[in-house]
Amino acid sequence: MAPSGTSKPGVIQVRRCSIGAGLPKICVPVLGRRETEILASAQAALSGRPDLVEWRVDWFEGVEDPLRLDLILRQLRELLCDTPLLVTFRSLREGGERELPPENYVDILCQVINSGCADLADVELSAGAELVRQIVTRAHARGVAVVGSSHDFQRTPGEAELLRRLEEMAALGCDIAKIAVMPQAPEDVLTLLFATAQMRRRHPELPIITMSMGQLGLISRLCGEVFGSAVTFGSAGQASAPGQIDARELRGALELLHSGTEA
């Protein structure tokens, strides 16, 4: 189960944030090589009024130093107050800043989970089923929710493959399933949106996060409430992926679309 349990099927409660209920939640990335840059990025992220914040720990030059990692986690937790914190090590193969041996990847995620500072931890499906299960077990024992993720910065797989990946995350016990892909044509965006709607119908108990990246996929960041994506990513300064919109502008667009669905 997720750390704070679920108030109803398909909703993960993380602090005061109900992921999977109402408007898609806005997540803003925190980036930086050094501690001062990370804390400045976190302060900027808060100015965007996010529902949750994602620290991209793969950017941190001291990520493999347990003492530095522990200290910055504690500083972030204090700074963010009650804003939920998702911690992500994005591998180079999935669009991140660096690659690590599997054992180092596990060590970092386990330190994050055991710190008591993170509310959610990202684990990449490509790391392998055994590793994902290991992280899920560790995280749930510490009351941390797991976001299973898969990224393709080159293309958009077919609908069947998108569904297979999302289904595998669900089967491995992830609390939230996330997939991000790069479109090469408008039809790719439709493929992603259709797969999102299909997955939501098949697994109403599981919040999902999907996006089609870049300018071509921009619409997918706005229409989650219609198709079933529970979180969208906006920026407050530097973006962590192609196509991210300023968080404040994003909230305005989501609220406008929401008012239209109620008309």
Wavefront OBJ file of the C-alpha trace (Angstrom):
o trace
v 0.000 0.000 0.000
v 0.977 3.616 -0.414
v 2.294 5.431 2.614
v -0.821 7.293 3.618
v -3.252 4.729 2.253
v -5.971 5.542 -0.213
v -9.167 7.426 0.541
v -10.869 5.619 -2.328
v -9.817 3.342 -5.209
v -7.547 5.077 -7.663
v -6.456 7.783 -5.213
v -3.121 7.894 -3.393
v -3.083 10.256 -0.439
v 0.370 11.793 0.111
v 0.263 14.371 2.878
v -2.499 16.754 1.786
v -2.209 15.813 -1.890
v -4.794 13.392 -3.304
v -3.162 11.969 -6.420
v -5.852 10.613 -8.724
v -8.691 12.849 -7.492
v -9.938 16.031 -9.138
v -7.621 18.135 -11.259
v -4.322 16.584 -12.337
v -1.739 17.459 -9.719
v 1.125 19.732 -10.760
v 4.651 18.490 -10.070
v 7.598 20.875 -10.400
v 11.184 19.594 -10.756
v 14.088 20.575 -8.520
v 17.442 20.547 -10.322
v 21.022 21.465 -9.494
v 24.587 20.166 -9.319
v 25.479 21.611 -5.916
v 23.585 22.021 -2.664
v 23.117 25.772 -3.069
v 21.692 25.306 -6.574
v 19.325 22.565 -5.391
v 17.948 24.631 -2.519
v 17.541 27.670 -4.786
v 15.697 25.481 -7.303
v 13.430 24.158 -4.541
v 12.630 27.704 -3.432
v 11.783 28.610 -7.022
v 9.639 25.469 -7.344
v 7.575 26.512 -4.335
v 6.888 29.868 -5.981
v 5.019 27.953 -8.685
v 2.476 26.657 -6.113
v 3.051 22.979 -6.936
v 1.014 20.118 -5.533
v 4.236 18.106 -5.256
v 7.925 18.542 -6.043
v 10.288 16.127 -7.804
v 13.960 16.239 -6.850
v 16.027 14.930 -9.738
v 18.822 13.477 -7.639
v 20.744 12.304 -10.722
v 21.748 15.960 -11.245
v 23.419 16.140 -7.811
v 27.220 15.909 -7.956
v 27.279 14.370 -4.472
v 24.624 11.737 -5.095
v 27.034 8.883 -4.294
v 28.234 10.517 -1.063
v 25.853 9.256 1.678
v 26.603 12.156 4.030
v 25.963 14.842 1.423
v 22.863 13.037 0.176
v 21.430 12.716 3.682
v 22.061 16.374 4.490
v 20.437 17.767 1.361
v 17.443 15.452 1.798
v 16.903 16.865 5.277
v 17.310 20.429 4.061
v 14.785 19.852 1.292
v 12.296 18.292 3.657
v 12.531 21.277 5.991
v 12.222 23.770 3.146
v 9.242 22.052 1.506
v 7.280 21.787 4.762
v 4.123 19.833 3.889
v 4.620 19.765 0.108
v 5.096 16.121 -0.961
v 8.557 15.188 -2.206
v 9.151 12.705 -5.029
v 12.811 11.686 -5.394
v 13.960 10.432 -8.790
v 17.260 9.087 -10.064
v 16.789 9.220 -13.820
v 19.292 7.062 -15.672
v 21.151 8.257 -18.747
v 19.367 5.653 -20.878
v 16.015 7.199 -19.943
v 16.974 10.835 -20.371
v 18.805 11.439 -17.095
v 22.219 12.814 -16.253
v 24.218 9.676 -15.482
v 24.262 5.901 -15.405
v 25.009 3.810 -12.313
v 25.622 0.104 -11.707
v 22.420 -1.555 -10.437
v 23.798 -1.987 -6.916
v 24.609 1.746 -6.638
v 21.168 2.653 -7.983
v 19.565 0.466 -5.323
v 21.787 1.883 -2.573
v 20.792 5.452 -3.433
v 17.082 4.657 -3.610
v 17.246 2.756 -0.322
v 18.986 5.681 1.383
v 16.292 8.013 0.067
v 13.561 5.668 1.273
v 15.125 5.164 4.707
v 15.757 8.882 5.244
v 12.178 9.629 6.207
v 12.342 12.733 3.987
v 10.817 11.438 0.740
v 7.120 10.744 0.275
v 7.502 9.021 -3.086
v 10.380 7.307 -4.885
v 10.684 6.733 -8.621
v 11.953 3.373 -9.895
v 12.557 2.683 -13.569
v 10.872 -0.349 -15.080
v 13.953 -0.907 -17.250
v 15.976 -1.672 -14.111
v 14.336 -5.123 -14.137
v 11.464 -6.815 -12.352
v 13.544 -8.164 -9.464
v 15.029 -4.763 -8.664
v 11.633 -3.047 -8.923
v 10.093 -5.574 -6.517
v 12.980 -5.026 -4.107
v 12.468 -1.268 -4.093
v 8.683 -1.599 -3.767
v 9.084 -3.877 -0.739
v 11.602 -1.545 0.923
v 9.529 1.542 0.209
v 6.258 0.146 1.480
v 7.946 -1.023 4.676
v 8.953 2.613 5.266
v 5.646 4.172 4.220
v 6.944 5.540 0.909
v 4.905 5.325 -2.299
v 6.542 4.040 -5.473
v 6.198 5.592 -8.911
v 7.082 3.022 -11.553
v 8.349 4.785 -14.664
v 9.320 4.275 -18.280
v 10.654 6.895 -20.715
v 11.348 6.905 -24.436
v 12.952 10.109 -25.728
v 13.177 8.845 -29.313
v 9.745 7.573 -30.240
v 6.244 6.555 -29.171
v 5.796 2.778 -28.899
v 2.538 1.258 -30.084
v -0.533 1.161 -27.884
v -0.014 -2.504 -26.970
v 3.541 -1.828 -25.760
v 2.486 1.215 -23.752
v -0.209 -0.827 -22.056
v 2.198 -3.699 -21.436
v 4.623 -1.430 -19.590
v 1.895 0.168 -17.496
v 0.400 -3.234 -16.697
v 3.819 -4.537 -15.625
v 4.264 -1.645 -13.208
v 0.892 -2.477 -11.697
v 1.784 -6.166 -11.408
v 5.067 -5.325 -9.657
v 3.227 -3.419 -6.937
v 3.953 0.175 -7.925
v 1.508 2.660 -6.404
v 1.564 4.906 -9.472
v 2.501 4.008 -13.056
v 4.201 6.624 -15.236
v 5.188 6.664 -18.884
v 6.622 9.483 -21.012
v 7.290 9.219 -24.744
v 8.387 11.380 -27.659
v 5.963 11.861 -30.551
v 7.108 12.055 -34.148
v 3.634 12.805 -35.535
v 0.244 13.926 -34.190
v -0.939 10.314 -34.396
v 1.661 9.399 -31.745
v 0.029 11.789 -29.293
v -3.326 10.141 -29.940
v -1.739 6.715 -29.355
v -0.497 7.848 -25.943
v -3.843 9.381 -24.976
v -5.801 6.328 -26.097
v -3.496 4.015 -24.119
v -3.981 6.261 -21.077
v -7.758 6.014 -21.315
v -7.567 2.239 -21.835
v -5.316 1.750 -18.812
v -7.538 3.903 -16.654
v -10.542 1.781 -17.586
v -8.686 -1.497 -16.956
v -7.122 -0.394 -13.670
v -9.295 2.246 -12.014
v -7.552 1.440 -8.722
v -4.154 2.656 -10.000
v -3.277 6.330 -10.568
v -1.330 6.736 -13.797
v 0.848 9.511 -15.180
v 1.365 9.774 -18.925
v 2.748 12.430 -21.199
v 3.779 12.984 -24.778
v 6.852 15.227 -24.702
v 7.945 18.237 -26.734
v 5.842 20.905 -28.402
v 3.917 18.318 -30.401
v 2.823 16.531 -27.230
v 1.924 19.649 -25.260
v -1.798 18.880 -25.294
v -1.172 15.683 -23.303
v 0.060 17.787 -20.365
v -3.249 19.620 -20.245
v -5.938 16.990 -20.808
v -5.167 14.474 -18.060
v -8.512 15.018 -16.373
v -10.283 13.808 -19.515
v -8.053 10.857 -20.416
v -6.991 9.718 -16.938
v -3.494 11.057 -16.212
v -3.264 12.044 -12.543
v -0.162 14.268 -12.546
v 1.333 16.751 -14.989
v 4.773 18.345 -14.833
v 5.360 22.088 -14.972
v 8.471 24.191 -14.523
v 9.487 27.075 -12.290
v 12.716 27.991 -14.031
v 14.671 25.193 -15.701
v 12.606 22.361 -17.200
v 13.559 18.724 -16.666
v 11.953 17.446 -19.893
v 10.942 18.854 -23.290
v 7.562 20.571 -23.386
v 7.141 21.513 -19.731
v 5.032 24.637 -19.179
v 5.453 27.270 -16.478
v 3.658 25.858 -13.436
v 1.493 28.912 -12.807
v 0.377 29.086 -16.434
v -0.248 25.346 -16.331
v -2.535 25.663 -13.308
v -4.535 28.365 -15.023
v -4.989 26.180 -18.102
v -6.022 23.150 -16.034
v -8.568 25.188 -14.095
v -9.978 26.627 -17.315
v -10.374 23.157 -18.826
v -11.900 21.880 -15.583
v -14.515 24.629 -15.592
v -15.390 23.606 -19.140
v -15.989 19.993 -18.105
v -18.439 21.195 -15.447
v -20.405 23.420 -17.836
l 1 2 3 4 5 6 7 8 9 10 11 12 13 14 15 16 17 18 19 20 21 22 23 24 25 26 27 28 29 30 31 32 33 34 35 36 37 38 39 40 41 42 43 44 45 46 47 48 49 50 51 52 53 54 55 56 57 58 59 60 61 62 63 64 65 66 67 68 69 70 71 72 73 74 75 76 77 78 79 80 81 82 83 84 85 86 87 88 89 90 91 92 93 94 95 96 97 98 99 100 101 102 103 104 105 106 107 108 109 110 111 112 113 114 115 116 117 118 119 120 121 122 123 124 125 126 127 128 129 130 131 132 133 134 135 136 137 138 139 140 141 142 143 144 145 146 147 148 149 150 151 152 153 154 155 156 157 158 159 160 161 162 163 164 165 166 167 168 169 170 171 172 173 174 175 176 177 178 179 180 181 182 183 184 185 186 187 188 189 190 191 192 193 194 195 196 197 198 199 200 201 202 203 204 205 206 207 208 209 210 211 212 213 214 215 216 217 218 219 220 221 222 223 224 225 226 227 228 229 230 231 232 233 234 235 236 237 238 239 240 241 242 243 244 245 246 247 248 249 250 251 252 253 254 255 256 257 258 259 260 261 262 263
